[in-house]
Amino acid sequence: MKKFFFLTFCFLIFSHCTDECKNDNVKLGDIGFSDNTSIFLEAYSTAESIQFESNNGTIKTFSIHEEDSGNPRLCIKVLCRPSFELDGMNGCEYYNVDDKYYTIRNEDLFLHLKAGIELYSPETDLMYDFVEIGLTEQFDSYFAGIITNSNFEEPTIDTSATVLNNQLTFFEQDTLGGFQNVWVYNNTIDDVYLIFDQLKGIKQYKYNDEIWTLIE
């Protein structure tokens, strides 16, 4: 019986903590992607599937899925902090911001395209747009991206201080696939690369010693 009352007490305390700051939130508005960010998303916004062909002639079809964005918010100013951090959310002055996430799937191999808006510094109005591409397959994971827009010039954005783990590099003429005006992530250690076209999406990737090229 004592154990029952103790568990009930803990449940009530934790439930209270979770909602403690619920009424201390002030929405300041909505912020959408910049035009430059939106361009990167067009390739997968209406298509249901795409095909890639390997260097030995094999063709694979990938299905395109838009994942749940989760309605992210940016906390500009904290108004309330829960007494216990367990599952508690701060009460904030906040903006609702755009967020997109596409997965392009074939069996266990997933290609990814993410875009979002983040704060560069906590509790400020310094914001940036980012686009990130990736490849995952069972225990392998590769991601890289770029900052596509920001609402500030100073301080200069340090990519390592953003949500991006690796940075895409722009090439007018890349040396991997021979494409023009593309963004490239090249992991020379694992011999994996991703080539991304701003209008057409992932144009080519190399994984497991095979090169796969988008069929247009």
N, C-alpha and C positions, 0 to 999 in steps of 0.2 A: 504493500500500500504506500509506504514511504517513497519507494522508487517511482510509483505512478505519479504522486504529487510533485516529485522533483522534476520528472520529465515534462509534466504539464506546465510547471513554472518556467522551465527553460524554453519551452515552445512559445509561451506568451511573451517572454522577454525578447526572444529573437524575432518574433513576428512584429513586435512593437518597434524594434530597431530598424527592421527593413523599411517600414513606412514612416519612420520618424520625421524625415524631411520632405514628405510627399507634398505638403502644402506650401513649401518654401521654394517654389519654382516660378520664374518669370520668363516667359517666352518673348524674345526681342524681335523675332522675325524668321524668315526662311531665306536660305542662301543656295543658289543653284550653281551648277558648273559654269565655268567660262566657256565661250565659244570654242576656244582652242582645245579644251578638255573634251567637250562633247564630240568633236570630230573623231577622236580615237575610238568612240563607242559605236559608231554607225555601222561598222562591219558586222556586228553581232546583234544589233538591236531588232532586226526583222527576220533574219535567217533562222531556220530551224536546224539546219545541218550543213556541213561542209565536207569536202573530201581532200585527202592528201595522198600523194603517190610517192612511193619509196624509190631509191636509186636503182632498185632491181625490178621495178614495174608493178609492185604490189599496190593496190588501192584500198584505202581504209576510209570509212565514213564516220565522222564525228558528229554527235548530237550536241546542240547548243542549249544550255539551260541558264536561265536567269535566276540567281539565288536570292533569298530573302535579304533585303538590305538591313533590316533591323531598325529603321528610322533613327539614324544616329543624331546625336546632338553635341554641340560644342559648348562647354561650360566656360563662359567668359568671366564670371565672378561667382565665387562660392558664397551662398547666403546661409547655408546650414550644413553642418557636418554631423553625421549620426554618432551617437555616443559609443557605439560598437561598430566596427567596420564590417562585421560579418553580414554579407549580402546587402549592406546599407548603401544607398546612393546619396551623394551630396545634393542638396537643394541649390539651384543655380539660376543666375541670369544666363540664358542660353539661346542659341540659334539652332533650328533644325536645318540640316544641310543635305545636299544630294549625296547619294552613295549608290554605286552600281558594281555588280559582281557577276561575271559570266564564267561558267565552266564549260569546256568543250571536250566531250568525253568519247573515248573508245576503249571499251573493256576497262582495264585497270589503269590506263594512261589518261591523265587529265591535263589539258592545257587550261590556262587561267588568264582572265583579263579583269582587273580590278580598277576602280576609280573612286576617289573620295576627296573630302575636304577635311583638313586637320589644322589644329593650332600649332604654330611653331614654338610658342612659349606658353606655359600654363597661365591661365587667368589673364590673358591679353586678348586684343582683337587682331593679332598677327596670324593670318590664315594663308594656307597654300592648297592648291589642287595637286593631286598626283594621279598618275596612271602606272599600273604595275602589271607585268605579264609573268607567267610562270609555267612550269611543267612539273607534275608530280606523278610518281608511279611506285606503288607500294611504299618502300622506305626511302625513296629518292625524292628530293625536293629542291627546285631551283626557281628563284624569283629575282626580278630586277625591274626597276622602273625609272621614271623621270618626274620632275616637278614641272607641271604644265602651266601653272599660273600662281601668282601670289598678289596680295593686296599691299605689299610693302617692298621697298628697295633696300632699306637698312634695318637690321643688319643683313649682310649677304647670307643667303641660305647655305648652310652646310648640310649636305645630303645625309651625312652620318648622324645628324641630329633630328632626322625625320623618321617616318615609319618605314622607309625603304632600306632594305638590307644591302642591295647592290644597285648600281646605276647603269642604265642603258646608255650606249654611246651612239651618236648619230654619224652616219656615213653617207656622203653623196654617192659613193660607189664602194660597196663593201667587198671584201676579199674572200668571203666565205661562199656566198651564193651568187655573187655577181649582180645583186640588185642595186637599184639607184634610190637614194633618199630614204633610207630605212634606219631603224633603231636596232642595235645589236647587243645581245648579252652573250659573251663567250667565256665558258668555264674551261680553260685549257687543262686543268688538272684532271677533270673527269671526262674531257673530250665531249662536252655537251654545249650546244648553242641554240639560241632562239633569235630569229630575225622577224622584226615587226614593222609592218607598213601602216602608216597613220590612217589610211583610208580602207585598206583591205584586211587588216588584222595580222595574225601570225602567218607570214608567207612561207617560212621554212624552219625546220628544227632538226637537230641531230641528237640522237639518243641511242645508246646500245649499238654504236658503230653503224647506224643506219641514218641516212638523210631522207627526210620527208618534205615534199614541196606541195604547197597549196595548189589544187586544181581550180583554175578560174573559169 
